[in-house]
Amino acid sequence: MVTLQVDGGYAGWREQALRALAAGWAPEQLCWADSFAESEPRAGQIGLEYELSQSLPPATEVLQEPQGHEPANRPSVRISKGLAALLQDAALCRTAQRWALLYRVLWRWHHGDRSVESVADEDGARLYEMAKAVRKEKHDMMAYVRFRHCGTGQLPEYWAWFEPEHDVLEWIADYFSRRMGGTSWCIATPRRVALWDGHTLQLRDAPDDLKARQAGPGQDQVEALWLRYYQSIFNPARLNETALQQSMPVRFWKGLPEASLIPAMVSEARRGARRVGQFSAVSQMPGKVIAVQADHAQPERSAPSVLEACRRCGLWEHATHGVPGEGPARARMMLLGEQPGDYEDLAGRVFVGPAGQILDQALQRASIERNALYLSNAVKHFKWKARGKQRLHVSPSQAEVQACGYWLQEELARLEPAVIVTLGATALSALLGPERRLAEYLAKPFLWGQTWVIATWHPSYALRVGNAARREEIVSSIAQVLQMGWQRAAEPAADRAESSLSPAV
């Protein structure tokens, strides 16, 4: 039985393997010794249980040759690029009998057995699994190494601690040396330390007092900023603890500064922070419209103080202005439309476009001054779709009407109008609730609490009618309702009947 000592990782194993092939030693004749052998094998950490087919007796010979001496009959071994990459990655896998497996694969390839490169082969499957574990460890180390600033003028300038499961330090050190340029740094692991002074990379055995240095420098202003940022982007409403631990395994937490925040944030999410999430800070995201009442769908949130800050629905994202109502603070009569149009959205004022011109005609026929009325809309932002360079009106959904009801209720509480004239079906449903048919309420006054409500057409309806006679009929009907409402607005409050939602006969 021959014992081969491997020093220097893959390069050392390759040197010994070529010598063994030159000597004609079969895999079962060799015992491989690793200079970094651990007291207990770690194969179980990636599910490998590779052992030689028979137990090996104590070594009877150790191959030792002067450095630089080459056997005269050393064979020329040619392997595929794929197998070479697998061997180099698997050589970094910290498992029992890794060198024995690599030599067994090389032996079989050298003797013409190409199936050893296949994942369907028993040895090939073990080789692929080891290489996969190493590649994952490389990725994890790139993702979870956290450098701490040691201070300006200090050498090294940055310090990091990491506990890899496999021998990937040399690979990751080369990666960071290319990424960080002339900045000096140190990556310490329980076995070895990588040092970069800005020009030269050095790999050394870990010093005896490394555990005392594990925490690294005490203060880092950039780290404090990172912790604040990490805490601010945490969304308890979308917390998935299983996915969190899969994407950021717990074994890495000891080296991550943000890990100290995670238990407390998870605990807060469990206690109810999921329900509100970041609704006060995160913009409304697009999604499928669900038929549900807005007051049931909306989470608890702080009430907006001004219309321009309103985010109760998504219409604000594509509107130029939120268009508030306008008129005397104690106006006796209120005209309630549907929503701003294109002209209103640009100007930030109600009824200044073509529909507003129709309304002005009706007010003139009813002998009512516009500045004596309070004009508003059920929805305060313009909802539209693009057609070429034009923005075409789109009727708001019931959810958007209900979401904007916050502003309508604020206006009604402030004005306490004696009469409300609703212009169109949307305004009527915003006031009385959904499923109200405009045809049943047209020009029929009724009391809503202590307020008279009269429904009529929206002035824009006259613009959509192609027949001139029909257009004249609509404008006249709007004028009659306005005159009817103005007469009731002049009545004293004591003359109003008790509350009723039925149209007056």
PyMOL commands that set and color helices and strands:
alter all, ss='L'
color gray80, all
select helices_A, chain A and resi 9-23+27-29+43-46+81-90+98-110+114-117+122-144+169-179+210-213+221-233+236-238+241-247+250-255+257-260+262-270+273-275+294-297+307-309+314-318+342-347+354-365+370-372+398-403+405-415+425-432+438-440+459-464+468-489+493-495
alter helices_A, ss='H'
color red, helices_A
select strands_A, chain A and resi 2-6+30-34+61-62+148-149+158-161+185-188+192-196+201-205+333-337+374-377+384-387+390-393+419-423+446-448+451-456
alter strands_A, ss='S'
color yellow, strands_A
deselect
rebuild
show_as cartoon
